[in-house]
Amino acid sequence: MKRIIISCLVLTLFANVSCERELDQFSNTNTFVDAAFKTSSDYRFALDGIYDAMKSPGYFSGDSGNQNILADLTSDNLIQSPTGRLTNNRAWLLEFGSDDGQTTTLYGAAYFAISRANFVLENLNKGILSPAETLQVEAEARALRGILHFDIARAYCKIPTQSTDANNSLGIAYMTTTSNNPVTRDLNVAQVYDKIINDLEFAKTNIPTTNSTPAPFSKGRLNKAAVAGLLSRVYLFKGDKAKALSAAEESITLSPSVGSINNFPLVWNSTNQDGTLFEILNSDAERVTMGVSYNQIVGGAIRSEFVLYRDFYNLYKDTDIRKNTYFQVSAYSGQSYVNVIKYNTRGSLPNVVNYKYLRTAEVYLNGAEAAFDSNPARALALLNILRQSRYSDYTPLNITGTALWDEIQKERRLELMGEADRWYTLKRLGLGLTRPNQGALSSGGGSPAPTLMLSSTSDKWQWPIPIEAININPGIKQNPGY
């Protein structure tokens, strides 16, 4: 198989990342750097390589640092199972360290993917693509570059709405080149978000409304609805509620379905994409075990690494389709646990499924929160549309004020469990963390977490920069507290 060999820029950011990685997004073909971008198809293959990089350890595969679980195990949704292998133990204990290999792995994985996006962008002007094709390729690469930087920023920096000093606090390096020039954290948080938004707004204007993926996975590449939905997320984090609502409405107009109540269970075994805007695709041939960070099947039983707190599980009504879709109460080694089965299987290989990077349900929730102050009637309407597709005994709510706000936040927690949200929601709202004083058993019995609380002002809300990155490039400052 041919390969694109990308600049080793990422090594200035993170030491343990190879600068020669195959672009193996399925249905992909690759070329050497000296033969790259000879035809328009080469740009498609290189773009697919950016998506492929998001399946690496530290993003959405493997055990340590898998982003599909980290925001839940560090918060108040999940507790470590005593029968597991103690994966992500330090992260769960909130003992974050610059060498923990858990909260640090996203940093290198995301910057590696960014280097692939910049590789595409640096090779646009070869006279191969038409002006319209050039705009489309640039839009997709910039959209990916924007969301990759956003994932780094929300983890390793303060979030603009987190505190009054957040916008002027330490940002990240916003990489727009594959050059090996020294890298520093010379931007503040506000400047980083401006650059993210600039990339995403350009993309929204120029990316196609449809961006085909080989059947049956039509949501494996970004399109206009997905980019608008991602902008609703970024603007909400930035604190610009008017633009968050506008972006959410634009996305919803283009793709309104949140997933019907009948189709919803099928979404999680990747046989249906109703209500999905953007997925990280995963084939049986690749065998990327996106769900292994939650549990494994041992002797026909679920052996979980982390399980649900009883109080959180009880927030799901029996008439909520998510309850039996996301969870299974079953025994392992003689004890009963609430296991997360969201990423278990699509009927072939255990834990080999697509990752739902963005669903329309989140866009409705982003819009509802953004509309709460300026247009509470619209906030309620958006919330009710989502609830109608989740509860078999649905009746529309008619609430305002604090009750409406609390319901929006409750539905966000219930809907987006396991989708890299909870830690960041607590962080951006400046709420602090309070875990239940319960054990891991489905009854709530067992030993509680050693660390039950985290102040909203703790430095731990900003994860540590990997020590390898700083050793390679001392211009990268470590976060306070580490």
TORGU-476631 format. One record per residue (C-alpha): residue in one letter; x, y, z. Coordinates in steps of 0.1 Angstrom, whole numbers, plus 5000, padded with zeros to 4 digits. Layout:
<atoms>
ATOM;residuo;X;Y;Z
ATOM;A;X;Y;Z
...
</atoms>
This chain:
<atoms>
ATOM;residuo;X;Y;Z
ATOM;M;5000;5000;5000
ATOM;K;5012;5035;4992
ATOM;R;5015;5061;5019
ATOM;I;5015;5099;5024
ATOM;I;5044;5108;5046
ATOM;I;5035;5139;5065
ATOM;S;5060;5164;5081
ATOM;C;5072;5156;5116
ATOM;L;5058;5189;5129
ATOM;V;5037;5169;5153
ATOM;L;5068;5156;5170
ATOM;T;5074;5192;5182
ATOM;L;5041;5188;5200
ATOM;F;5041;5152;5212
ATOM;A;5071;5128;5212
ATOM;N;5054;5094;5210
ATOM;V;5037;5099;5176
ATOM;S;5051;5084;5145
ATOM;C;5055;5108;5115
ATOM;E;5048;5080;5091
ATOM;R;5013;5067;5095
ATOM;E;4991;5051;5069
ATOM;L;4959;5068;5058
ATOM;D;4937;5038;5063
ATOM;Q;4902;5053;5064
ATOM;F;4883;5025;5048
ATOM;S;4878;5027;5010
ATOM;N;4910;5048;5010
ATOM;T;4940;5046;4987
ATOM;N;4973;5064;4996
ATOM;T;5002;5080;4978
ATOM;F;5038;5089;4985
ATOM;V;5045;5125;4992
ATOM;D;5065;5129;4960
ATOM;A;5035;5116;4940
ATOM;A;5008;5131;4962
ATOM;F;4980;5152;4947
ATOM;K;4984;5142;4910
ATOM;T;4946;5138;4906
ATOM;S;4915;5152;4922
ATOM;S;4909;5118;4938
ATOM;D;4941;5122;4958
ATOM;Y;4926;5151;4977
ATOM;R;4896;5129;4987
ATOM;F;4920;5102;5000
ATOM;A;4940;5127;5020
ATOM;L;4909;5142;5035
ATOM;D;4898;5107;5045
ATOM;G;4931;5103;5062
ATOM;I;4922;5132;5086
ATOM;Y;4891;5114;5097
ATOM;D;4911;5082;5100
ATOM;A;4935;5099;5125
ATOM;M;4905;5105;5148
ATOM;K;4903;5067;5153
ATOM;S;4938;5066;5169
ATOM;P;4944;5060;5206
ATOM;G;4937;5091;5226
ATOM;Y;4907;5099;5204
ATOM;F;4881;5072;5199
ATOM;S;4899;5039;5202
ATOM;G;4915;5017;5228
ATOM;D;4915;5020;5265
ATOM;S;4935;5048;5280
ATOM;G;4923;5083;5271
ATOM;N;4894;5072;5248
ATOM;Q;4874;5103;5245
ATOM;N;4840;5084;5243
ATOM;I;4843;5077;5280
ATOM;L;4867;5102;5296
ATOM;A;4842;5130;5301
ATOM;D;4819;5106;5319
ATOM;L;4844;5088;5342
ATOM;T;4859;5121;5353
ATOM;S;4825;5135;5362
ATOM;D;4794;5122;5381
ATOM;N;4781;5097;5356
ATOM;L;4804;5067;5360
ATOM;I;4822;5049;5388
ATOM;Q;4850;5024;5384
ATOM;S;4839;4988;5385
ATOM;P;4858;4966;5411
ATOM;T;4859;4938;5385
ATOM;G;4876;4958;5358
ATOM;R;4912;4961;5348
ATOM;L;4917;4996;5364
ATOM;T;4921;5013;5330
ATOM;N;4920;5051;5332
ATOM;N;4923;5048;5370
ATOM;R;4943;5080;5375
ATOM;A;4918;5100;5355
ATOM;W;4889;5086;5375
ATOM;L;4907;5094;5407
ATOM;L;4912;5130;5393
ATOM;E;4949;5125;5398
ATOM;F;4958;5141;5365
ATOM;G;4994;5141;5356
ATOM;S;5015;5152;5326
ATOM;D;5026;5116;5322
ATOM;D;4994;5098;5330
ATOM;G;4987;5086;5294
ATOM;Q;4950;5092;5300
ATOM;T;4941;5128;5301
ATOM;T;4973;5135;5280
ATOM;T;4967;5113;5250
ATOM;L;4942;5135;5232
ATOM;Y;4968;5162;5228
ATOM;G;4991;5143;5205
ATOM;A;4964;5125;5187
ATOM;A;4945;5157;5178
ATOM;Y;4977;5176;5167
ATOM;F;4986;5146;5145
ATOM;A;4952;5148;5128
ATOM;I;4957;5186;5125
ATOM;S;4990;5181;5107
ATOM;R;4971;5160;5081
ATOM;A;4946;5188;5076
ATOM;N;4973;5213;5071
ATOM;F;4991;5190;5047
ATOM;V;4960;5191;5025
ATOM;L;4957;5228;5028
ATOM;E;4993;5234;5019
ATOM;N;4989;5215;4986
ATOM;L;4957;5231;4973
ATOM;N;4973;5253;4946
ATOM;K;4987;5226;4922
ATOM;G;4964;5234;4894
ATOM;I;4946;5200;4897
ATOM;L;4913;5211;4912
ATOM;S;4888;5235;4897
ATOM;P;4881;5267;4917
ATOM;A;4849;5252;4930
ATOM;E;4866;5219;4939
ATOM;T;4894;5238;4956
ATOM;L;4869;5257;4978
ATOM;Q;4852;5224;4988
ATOM;V;4884;5207;4997
ATOM;E;4896;5238;5017
ATOM;A;4863;5240;5035
ATOM;E;4863;5203;5046
ATOM;A;4900;5205;5057
ATOM;R;4894;5237;5076
ATOM;A;4863;5224;5093
ATOM;L;4883;5194;5105
ATOM;R;4912;5216;5116
ATOM;G;4887;5238;5135
ATOM;I;4870;5210;5155
ATOM;L;4903;5193;5162
ATOM;H;4917;5225;5178
ATOM;F;4884;5229;5197
ATOM;D;4888;5194;5212
ATOM;I;4922;5203;5224
ATOM;A;4912;5238;5237
ATOM;R;4882;5226;5258
ATOM;A;4904;5199;5274
ATOM;Y;4936;5218;5280
ATOM;C;4924;5254;5284
ATOM;K;4897;5273;5303
ATOM;I;4864;5275;5285
ATOM;P;4853;5311;5278
ATOM;T;4821;5308;5299
ATOM;Q;4839;5290;5328
ATOM;S;4851;5321;5347
ATOM;T;4856;5358;5342
ATOM;D;4893;5354;5335
ATOM;A;4889;5326;5310
ATOM;N;4892;5346;5277
ATOM;N;4925;5361;5287
ATOM;S;4940;5329;5300
ATOM;L;4965;5306;5284
ATOM;G;4954;5292;5250
ATOM;I;4969;5266;5227
ATOM;A;4991;5267;5196
ATOM;Y;4968;5270;5166
ATOM;M;4986;5252;5139
ATOM;T;4981;5263;5103
ATOM;T;5013;5248;5088
ATOM;T;5033;5215;5088
ATOM;S;5065;5236;5093
ATOM;N;5089;5225;5120
ATOM;N;5091;5260;5134
ATOM;P;5091;5262;5173
ATOM;V;5057;5260;5188
ATOM;T;5044;5282;5216
ATOM;R;5012;5289;5234
ATOM;D;5011;5325;5223
ATOM;L;4974;5329;5220
ATOM;N;4948;5335;5247
ATOM;V;4916;5315;5249
ATOM;A;4895;5342;5231
ATOM;Q;4920;5343;5202
ATOM;V;4919;5305;5199
ATOM;Y;4881;5304;5197
ATOM;D;4882;5332;5171
ATOM;K;4904;5310;5149
ATOM;I;4883;5279;5154
ATOM;I;4852;5299;5144
ATOM;N;4870;5315;5115
ATOM;D;4878;5280;5101
ATOM;L;4842;5267;5107
ATOM;E;4824;5297;5093
ATOM;F;4845;5295;5061
ATOM;A;4837;5258;5059
ATOM;K;4799;5264;5065
ATOM;T;4799;5288;5036
ATOM;N;4818;5266;5012
ATOM;I;4812;5230;5021
ATOM;P;4786;5210;5001
ATOM;T;4751;5204;5015
ATOM;T;4758;5167;5008
ATOM;N;4793;5152;5010
ATOM;S;4789;5116;5000
ATOM;T;4804;5086;5018
ATOM;P;4803;5051;5004
ATOM;A;4770;5035;5013
ATOM;P;4756;5028;5038
ATOM;F;4775;5053;5059
ATOM;S;4763;5086;5045
ATOM;K;4773;5106;5076
ATOM;G;4810;5098;5076
ATOM;R;4821;5132;5062
ATOM;L;4813;5167;5072
ATOM;N;4786;5186;5053
ATOM;K;4768;5219;5058
ATOM;A;4744;5207;5084
ATOM;A;4771;5191;5104
ATOM;V;4794;5222;5103
ATOM;A;4765;5244;5113
ATOM;G;4758;5220;5142
ATOM;L;4794;5221;5153
ATOM;L;4793;5259;5152
ATOM;S;4763;5257;5176
ATOM;R;4785;5238;5200
ATOM;V;4815;5261;5197
ATOM;Y;4794;5293;5200
ATOM;L;4777;5279;5231
ATOM;F;4812;5273;5247
ATOM;K;4822;5308;5236
ATOM;G;4792;5323;5253
ATOM;D;4777;5338;5221
ATOM;K;4742;5325;5226
ATOM;A;4727;5345;5197
ATOM;K;4751;5329;5172
ATOM;A;4748;5295;5189
ATOM;L;4710;5296;5183
ATOM;S;4714;5308;5148
ATOM;A;4738;5280;5139
ATOM;A;4716;5255;5156
ATOM;E;4685;5267;5136
ATOM;E;4704;5265;5104
ATOM;S;4716;5229;5111
ATOM;I;4681;5219;5121
ATOM;T;4666;5233;5090
ATOM;L;4690;5212;5069
ATOM;S;4687;5181;5090
ATOM;P;4657;5181;5114
ATOM;S;4654;5145;5126
ATOM;V;4666;5137;5161
ATOM;G;4661;5100;5154
ATOM;S;4627;5084;5157
ATOM;I;4619;5064;5188
ATOM;N;4617;5032;5168
ATOM;N;4650;5037;5150
ATOM;F;4669;5050;5180
ATOM;P;4682;5016;5193
ATOM;L;4695;5008;5158
ATOM;V;4716;5040;5157
ATOM;W;4740;5026;5183
ATOM;N;4748;4994;5165
ATOM;S;4756;5014;5134
ATOM;T;4728;4999;5112
ATOM;N;4709;5032;5111
ATOM;Q;4720;5068;5110
ATOM;D;4687;5085;5118
ATOM;G;4695;5117;5137
ATOM;T;4733;5114;5131
ATOM;L;4751;5144;5116
ATOM;F;4787;5132;5117
ATOM;E;4802;5098;5126
ATOM;I;4838;5085;5128
ATOM;L;4835;5055;5106
ATOM;N;4848;5021;5116
ATOM;S;4849;4989;5095
ATOM;D;4852;4953;5106
ATOM;A;4885;4951;5087
ATOM;E;4899;4979;5108
ATOM;R;4888;4964;5141
ATOM;V;4890;4997;5160
ATOM;T;4875;4988;5194
ATOM;M;4858;5021;5202
ATOM;G;4837;5005;5230
ATOM;V;4865;4986;5248
ATOM;S;4870;5014;5273
ATOM;Y;4836;5006;5288
ATOM;N;4836;4968;5290
ATOM;Q;4845;4935;5274
ATOM;I;4825;4902;5271
ATOM;V;4840;4875;5292
ATOM;G;4824;4841;5292
ATOM;G;4792;4856;5278
ATOM;A;4790;4882;5306
ATOM;I;4797;4919;5306
ATOM;R;4829;4928;5325
ATOM;S;4828;4965;5328
ATOM;E;4856;4990;5334
ATOM;F;4832;5017;5345
ATOM;V;4795;5014;5354
ATOM;L;4766;5039;5360
ATOM;Y;4759;5054;5394
ATOM;R;4726;5042;5407
ATOM;D;4712;5078;5411
ATOM;F;4721;5087;5375
ATOM;Y;4705;5055;5362
ATOM;N;4674;5063;5381
ATOM;L;4670;5096;5362
ATOM;Y;4661;5076;5332
ATOM;K;4624;5067;5332
ATOM;D;4613;5032;5322
ATOM;T;4594;5048;5293
ATOM;D;4627;5064;5280
ATOM;I;4640;5046;5249
ATOM;R;4675;5055;5260
ATOM;K;4674;5035;5291
ATOM;N;4675;5000;5275
ATOM;T;4694;5013;5245
ATOM;Y;4723;5027;5265
ATOM;F;4724;5003;5295
ATOM;Q;4720;4967;5306
ATOM;V;4717;4956;5343
ATOM;S;4735;4923;5346
ATOM;A;4758;4903;5369
ATOM;Y;4795;4897;5367
ATOM;S;4814;4877;5393
ATOM;G;4782;4874;5414
ATOM;Q;4774;4911;5416
ATOM;S;4749;4932;5397
ATOM;Y;4760;4964;5378
ATOM;V;4745;4989;5354
ATOM;N;4767;4984;5323
ATOM;V;4770;5008;5294
ATOM;I;4762;4990;5261
ATOM;K;4761;5020;5239
ATOM;Y;4793;5010;5220
ATOM;N;4792;4973;5224
ATOM;T;4785;4958;5190
ATOM;R;4768;4962;5156
ATOM;G;4763;4924;5155
ATOM;S;4797;4913;5143
ATOM;L;4828;4922;5163
ATOM;P;4826;4933;5200
ATOM;N;4831;4970;5205
ATOM;V;4837;4977;5168
ATOM;V;4812;5004;5160
ATOM;N;4811;5040;5146
ATOM;Y;4816;5069;5170
ATOM;K;4788;5095;5169
ATOM;Y;4808;5127;5169
ATOM;L;4777;5149;5164
ATOM;R;4740;5141;5165
ATOM;T;4711;5164;5158
ATOM;A;4698;5158;5193
ATOM;E;4728;5178;5206
ATOM;V;4721;5206;5182
ATOM;Y;4685;5209;5196
ATOM;L;4699;5210;5231
ATOM;N;4725;5236;5221
ATOM;G;4697;5256;5206
ATOM;A;4674;5252;5236
ATOM;E;4701;5264;5260
ATOM;A;4711;5293;5237
ATOM;A;4675;5304;5234
ATOM;F;4666;5301;5271
ATOM;D;4672;5338;5279
ATOM;S;4661;5355;5247
ATOM;N;4633;5332;5235
ATOM;P;4622;5307;5262
ATOM;A;4592;5296;5241
ATOM;R;4616;5285;5214
ATOM;A;4638;5268;5240
ATOM;L;4608;5249;5252
ATOM;A;4598;5239;5217
ATOM;L;4632;5226;5208
ATOM;L;4633;5206;5241
ATOM;N;4598;5191;5235
ATOM;I;4608;5180;5199
ATOM;L;4636;5159;5214
ATOM;R;4616;5145;5242
ATOM;Q;4588;5134;5218
ATOM;S;4613;5110;5202
ATOM;R;4626;5096;5235
ATOM;Y;4596;5089;5257
ATOM;S;4569;5064;5248
ATOM;D;4545;5082;5272
ATOM;Y;4555;5117;5260
ATOM;T;4534;5146;5269
ATOM;P;4547;5182;5261
ATOM;L;4561;5202;5289
ATOM;N;4548;5236;5297
ATOM;I;4574;5251;5320
ATOM;T;4594;5283;5323
ATOM;G;4622;5298;5343
ATOM;T;4644;5276;5365
ATOM;A;4623;5245;5358
ATOM;L;4629;5249;5320
ATOM;W;4666;5254;5325
ATOM;D;4669;5224;5348
ATOM;E;4650;5202;5323
ATOM;I;4673;5213;5294
ATOM;Q;4703;5204;5314
ATOM;K;4688;5171;5326
ATOM;E;4680;5161;5290
ATOM;R;4715;5170;5279
ATOM;R;4730;5147;5305
ATOM;L;4706;5119;5297
ATOM;E;4710;5122;5259
ATOM;L;4747;5128;5256
ATOM;M;4760;5103;5282
ATOM;G;4791;5086;5266
ATOM;E;4796;5113;5240
ATOM;A;4823;5135;5255
ATOM;D;4800;5160;5271
ATOM;R;4794;5158;5308
ATOM;W;4828;5170;5321
ATOM;Y;4828;5199;5297
ATOM;T;4793;5209;5305
ATOM;L;4801;5211;5342
ATOM;K;4833;5230;5333
ATOM;R;4818;5255;5309
ATOM;L;4789;5263;5334
ATOM;G;4814;5267;5363
ATOM;L;4794;5242;5384
ATOM;G;4822;5222;5400
ATOM;L;4818;5184;5405
ATOM;T;4799;5165;5432
ATOM;R;4798;5127;5428
ATOM;P;4772;5105;5445
ATOM;N;4783;5089;5478
ATOM;Q;4776;5055;5463
ATOM;G;4794;5024;5452
ATOM;A;4795;5006;5419
ATOM;L;4768;4980;5425
ATOM;S;4734;4985;5408
ATOM;S;4719;4989;5442
ATOM;G;4744;5017;5450
ATOM;G;4763;4995;5474
ATOM;G;4800;4991;5475
ATOM;S;4828;5016;5480
ATOM;P;4823;5052;5468
ATOM;A;4849;5070;5448
ATOM;P;4878;5083;5469
ATOM;T;4874;5118;5454
ATOM;L;4838;5130;5455
ATOM;M;4841;5167;5449
ATOM;L;4861;5191;5428
ATOM;S;4858;5229;5432
ATOM;S;4849;5249;5402
ATOM;T;4881;5269;5407
ATOM;S;4904;5239;5407
ATOM;D;4933;5239;5382
ATOM;K;4923;5203;5374
ATOM;W;4895;5214;5351
ATOM;Q;4924;5221;5326
ATOM;W;4941;5188;5319
ATOM;P;4980;5188;5319
ATOM;I;5000;5192;5288
ATOM;P;5020;5160;5281
ATOM;I;5055;5162;5295
ATOM;E;5069;5147;5263
ATOM;A;5055;5177;5244
ATOM;I;5072;5202;5267
ATOM;N;5105;5182;5267
ATOM;I;5106;5183;5229
ATOM;N;5095;5219;5227
ATOM;P;5101;5240;5259
ATOM;G;5081;5269;5244
ATOM;I;5049;5250;5252
ATOM;K;5040;5262;5287
ATOM;Q;5026;5237;5312
ATOM;N;4992;5245;5327
ATOM;P;4990;5260;5362
ATOM;G;4989;5234;5390
ATOM;Y;5010;5207;5373
</atoms>
